Amino acid sequence: MSFIRVASRRMPLARKLVPSIESPLQRRFASTQTSNVSQDVKAQAKKEASLPNPDPAADSATMAFIQDRAPYMVPTYVRPAPMMVKGQGCYLWDMENRRYLDLTAGIAVNSLGHCDPEISKIIAEQAETLIHASNLYHNAWTGALSKLLINLTRESGAMRDASQVFISNSGTEANEAAIKFARKVGRSLDPSGAKHEVVSFHNSFHGRTMGALSATPNPKYQTPFSPMLPGFKYGNYNDVEQLQTLITDKTCGVIVEPIQGEGGVNVATPEFLVALRKRCDEVGAVLVFDEIQCGLSRTGSFWAHAHPSLAPASGEAAHPDILTSAKALGNGIPIGATIVSGKTVAEHIKAGDHGTTFGGNPLVCRVAHHIVERLGSSELQNSVEVKSAQLVSGLEALQKKNPGVISQIRGRGLILGVQLSPEYTAKASELITAARERGMLIITAGDGCLRFVPPLTITEDQIKTALKILEQSFDAVVKA
């Protein structure tokens, strides 16, 4: 794979690419293409001439490369043709030197952008010092990261009883730990095992392993692997009236996203979260906030549940007993964290109750420590609010220009969703393609919702460019 590394190093970092650069991958696979140009290829060439960033053609080096390797990969993903080989800041480059303004940030992962030089330096330094020694021994960074997370969480006004942290490898693992901890608390309170039920909500997404999947009531994800684990119940998001019957003495835990990401960028109401907190207190259930996608300053506050918009009209805002995090925590390095309350959870978790081979290794924890320090900056959080206002204003202008096409703009900070009207929901994938072929990456969420989760370091000029490309994409797809 040395030719991939060579190609990556040769990709330009400047705003404008040098079209004459030909990567070794292109040279290697160009020779495998036929010299006969079909009508389809001619049509593709005509299309390419009208687009700034057309997807790789059927006879391209990219497609030859993909077709050579795809048979060896389990086909669990449906991907567009471009192959990304390099990133810098808010941009990605593909094998054929096309540049993309990335408003996906690796699905809300690269909050500090791609290949941040400070993060790269820390990775290199720690890789030469110590990567892994297992959790049989202490290391210098697991505790340091845990302490920083607790201190910044308390200082931010979030999760007032935050006390301890379990470090894992992903968001799914963070939620698995949360589910296990909730069941352990339930078993401690009722040794009979009757207090074992876990409540989650429709349109949520908590992960793909069997426990996290059982808390993700989406038939598309669950049905192929059913039956799910027993003891899971599902309610309707933002429905307060149901809670008396949904959450009972048999409930050990309730897991909810303050902002549902995959489900359509749906924002919880303050009343709903406060009612959840109250009902969990009444029955002795653990309340889990899944902030894997919406946390770590993406809303402009360190944790989403402490955002001023979630403060109720009267009384205190809802705080969780367990808080889960991942994604932005590692900026691309795999890591997850499960933060637990010292009052309701920590005393129930004993040595041997949970474990991980790779979780908490010094490499990922040192990287995450640096990232959390930067994401906890008030300057960065304030900039998120400013950039959010700019992006929302542009999306609202687009909504006015396309009456009847965009039904709603949802979200907080830089986790935003543009919901298409029912008659246009099927156009979402076409809009994604149109934006990509004009040099911008966006993704969907839920049914017919365009999701915007750019790096928090995106500039105002880049937002202007993104809005222009989005406008062009709507013109091409909606008015075609």
N, C-alpha and C positions, 0 to 999 in steps of 0.2 A: 504493500500500500504506500510505498515511498512516493509514487507519482502523485498521490492525492496531497501529500504534505507539500510537495514541490508546487503543485497547482495552487494550493492555498496561500503559500508565501508570495506567489507572484500576483495574487489578486490585488488590484489597486485600492488604496485607502482614501484617495481624493474623492471629492463629491462627484466629479465627472470621470467616467471610466474611459480608458484608452481602448477603442474598439479593435485596434490592430493586434492586441495581445492575444495569442493563441496558447491555451493551456496544453500541457502534455496529454491530458485526458482527451482533448479534442483531436490531437494529432494521432493518438493511438487508436481511437475508435472510428475516426473518419474513414480509414482504409477498409473498414468492415462494411461500409454502406455501398449499395448498388449504384451504378452510374446512370441507370434508367430512371428518369423522373416521371412519376405517374401524375395523373390529373389531380389526385389528392394532394400531392406534394406541391404542384403548381398553385393550387388553391391556397395551401398553407403559406406559400411564399407571398402571394398577394395579400393575405391577411397580415403577415409579418410586416409588410411594407407600410401598413396603415397603423401599426401599434408600436409604441416605444419599447415595450417589454414583452413581446409575444412568447408564449410557452414554447419550449423546444419542439421542433418538428419531428415527425415520425422517423426521418432519416438522419437525425442529429446525433452527435457524439454522446449527448446525454442519454438519449433513448437506447443507444447501443449498450452503454454502460449499465443502465438499469436492467435491460433484458438479459444481460450476461449474469447478473447477480440475483435478480428477483426469485428465480426458482429455488434458491437456497434459504429464503426467508419465509417464516410463517406469515401468511397473508392476513394479518389482523388489522391492517390499515389500508385505507384507500387514499392515495396521495396524488396531487397534481404532478406534472412532469418535472418542473425545475428541481435540480439537486443543489442544495446549499453547501458551499465549501468554505465560506469565510464570513465573519461578522465583525462589525466595528461600530460601537455606539448604537444608534437607532437604525443601522443599515445591515442588510445581508446581501451577499453576492452569490450567484450560482456558478455552476461549472463553466458556463459560456459567457461569463463576465457581465451578466445582467445584474443591475443593482435594484434592491427593493427597500423601500421605507417600511420598516417593520412595526406595525401597530398591534402585533400579537404578543411580542416579548416572550416568545416560547410558551404561550398560554400563561401570561402574568408571572413568568419566572424571572426574566432578565430585567428586573426593575432598575438596575443601574446600567443597563445597556449590555451590548455584546462585547466580550473581550476587554473589559475595563482594565486599564494598565495596572492599577493598584492591586486589583484582585489577582491578575495574572502573576504579578511579582510575588504575592503572598503564597500562591499555589506552588510556584517554583521553589521558593525558599523552604517551605514546609516539606515538599517532596524530597528535598535533599537532607532533611532532618529526621522526620519520623512520619510515616503514613499510617501505619497500623500496628497495634500491639495487643489488641483484644481488650474486652472489658474485664478480663481477669486482673488487670492492673489499672492503677490511676494513670491519667495523662494530664498534661498542663492545661488543655483547652476545653474539655467537656465541662468541667466545673466553672471555668471562666465564662463560657457562653451562657450556661444556665444562670449564673449570678447576674449577668448583664440583662438577660431577658426578664428576669424577675424585677430587677431594679427599674428598668425602663418602663415595664408594664405598670408598676405601681405609680411611678412618677407621672405617667401619661394620664392617670385618672381612670385607667381601665382595670378590670378584674382585681378588685380591692384585696382579695384574699390570696392572690397568687403567691405560691410558696416554693414549689419544686418543679423540676423539669425532667422529662424522659426524652432523650435524643434517639431518633430512629433514622430511617433512610428515605422516607417519602411521606407524602400526605396521606396516602392510604394506610401506611403503617402507623402514622400518628393517630388516625381515627380508629384503627384496630386497637391500639393501646387504650384509647378513650373508652371504647366499648367494653374492653376487658376490665378496666378500672371501675366502670359503672357497675358491672356485674359483681365485681368483688365487693364493692360497697353494699350492694343489695344482699349479697350472701352474708356479709357481716351483720347487717341489720336484721336479717331474717334467715337463720341457718337452715330453714326448711327448703330453701331454694325457690320459694314461690315468688319472691321479689326479683324477677329476672327479665321482665319485658323492657324492650327498648323502643322508643317512639321516634319516628322521623317524619318528614313531610314530602308530599308530592312535589315534583320538579326539583328535588334536591339531587346532589351528586356528592357522594362521600368516598368513592373508590371502587376498585375492581376485585379485590380479594373477597372471599366469601362472607366475612363479617361486614366489611364496609359495603359490599354489594347488597347484602340483605337490608341495609339501611338506605338503599338507593332505589326507591319504588318506581323504576322505569322498566316497563315490560321488554323494551328493546335490549336492555342490558341483563335483565334477570331471567327471562324465559328460557334461553338456551342452556342455562345452568341450574334450573330449578330441580328440586325444591330448594328454597332458601333456608337459612338457618331458622329454627323455631324461635318464637318469642319476640318477633318484630311487628310493630303496628304502625300504620301510616295515617296521617291527618292532612288537612288542607292548610297550606301556608297562609298566615295572617287571619285565620279564622279563630277568634277568641271563644266563641260560644261552645265549640266542640270540646274544649279542653277538660271540662269536668268529667266527661265520660271517657275521653281518650286516654288521659293520664290518671291512673288509679293506684291503689296500694300495691299492686303487682308491678308497677313501673319502677325500674331501677335507674333508668337514664333516658334523657331526651336530647337528641342531637339536632341542631339547626344551624343554618348559615344565616348570619345577619344580612348578607346579600347573596342570593343564589346566583352563582356564576353560570355553570353549564345549563341550568334550567331556564335561562332567559334574562339574567341580570334583574331579578326581582328583589326589591328592597323590603325588608321587614318593617312593619310599623312599630313605633315605640310601645303602643298599647299591647301588641301581640307579644313582644319580648317581655314586657313587665308581667303580663298574665301568665306566661310560661314560668317565669321566676316564682311567682306567687304559688302557682299550682304545684311546682316541684317542691317547694318548701312545705306545702300542706301534706304531701304524701311521702316525703323523704326521698325524693328522686334527685339524681345528679343531672344538672343542666350543662350540656356541652355546646359550646359555640365553635363551629367549624369556620375558621378564618383563613383557611389554606389559600384561597384565591383573593379574598377581599381585605386581608390584614396587612400588617407591616407597611403602613402609610399610603397604601393605594387609594384610600378614600380621603387622604389629607390629615387623618389622625392616625396615631400609631396602630391602634386596633379599631376596626370598624364599629364595634359595639359601643365605643366611647365617642363616636362622632356626635357633634352637637345636634344633628338632625334626628338622632335616636333618643334624645332626652324627652321624657314625657312632659305633658303640660303641667303636671304636679307630681311630687314625689321623686324618688330616686330612679335613675336608669337601671336597667337589668344588667347584672354581672353574672358571669358563668362560674361553675365549679371546676370545669375543665375547658381549656382553650387549645385548639390544635392549629398548627402552622406548618408550612413547608414552602414550596414554590420559591418566592422571593428570598426566603431565608438563606438559600445557597447560590442564588443568581445563576443556576445551571449545575452546580455541584449537588448531587443527591443528598438531601437531608430533610428530616421532619422533626417536629417538636411537639410534645404533649405537656402543657403546663397545668398543674393541679393546685387546687385550693388546700391551704394548710388546715382549714377548719372542717371541711366536709369530706375530703378524699385522702389526703396524704397519710393520715394515721392508719388507714385500712390497707395500704400497700406495703407488703413485706418483701424481704429478700427472697428471690426465686419466683416471685409472681409474674415477672415478665423479663424478657431479655432480647438481645440482638448481637449478632457477630460483628457487623460492620458499623452499626449505629454509634455515634459519638466518637468516631476515630479522630485523631488530632488534626488531620488534614482538613476534613470538612468543618470541624468545629472552629479551627482558627480562621478559616475563610468566612464562616457565618458570623463570627464575633466581629470581624471587620465590617461586614455588610450591615449588621444590626446597628452598629455605632453610626453608620452613615444614614441608614433609613430612619433612625430615631432623631435626626436633626430637625429642629423646628424650621430652619430655612428651607429644607427640602419639602417638608410638609406644607409650608405656606406656598411654595411654588406649585405644588400639585393643585391647590385650590385655584390659583391664577390660571394655570393651563386648562383645568377643567372648565372654568367659566368660558374660556376662549373656544374650546372644542364644543361645548354645549351650545354656545351662541351660533357657531357655524352649522351645527346639526339642525338647530331650529330654523335657520335660514333655508337650509335644504328642504326641510319639512314644508315650509311655506311655498317653496318653488315647485314642490311635487304634491299638491293637495290630493288627499285620498290615498297616497302611497305609503306614507309613514304615519302610523297611528299613535305612536308614543315614543318618547325618549326617556330612558330609565337609568338609574344608577347614581353613584356618588364619586367625586374625585375623578380618577382615571380608570374606573371600571364602569363603562357606559354601554348601554344597549339601545339600538335603533330598531324598534319593532315595526315590521312591515304589516300593512293592512291585510286582512284575510285573503283578498283577491290577488295579493302580490307575494304571499309567503313563499310560493314555489319559485320565485325569482331570486331568492337569497343566494343560492349557489352560483347563479349567473352573475350576480353582483360581485361575489367573491372573486370569480374568474376575471371579470372585467377590471376590477381594481388591481389584481395581480399583473395583468397584461399591460397595465399602465404604470406599473412600478410600485405598488403598495400591497402589503399583506394585511388582511383582516380575516376574522373567523366568525362563525355563527354561534348562537347559543339558543337552546330551546327551539321553538317552532317559528321560523321566519324572523329571527332576531339577529341583527348584525352586532357583533361584540367588538368593543374597542378597549384593549388593555395594553397600551404602549409602554415602553420604558418610562419611568418617572422622570428621567433625564431628557425627555424629548424637548426640543426647543419650540419657541413660538413660531419661528419660520417653518419648521418641519410640520407643525400643526396646520399652518396655512397651506402648505403643499398637500398635506393629506386631505384637507377639505376640498381642494381643487380637483384632486384625482377622484375623490368620492363623487363630486358633482358630475364629472365627466362619465363616470361609471353609470350613474343613474340615467344620464342622458342617453347613453348607449343601450342600456337594457330596458328601461321603462318606456322610453319614447321610440324604441325601435319598431 
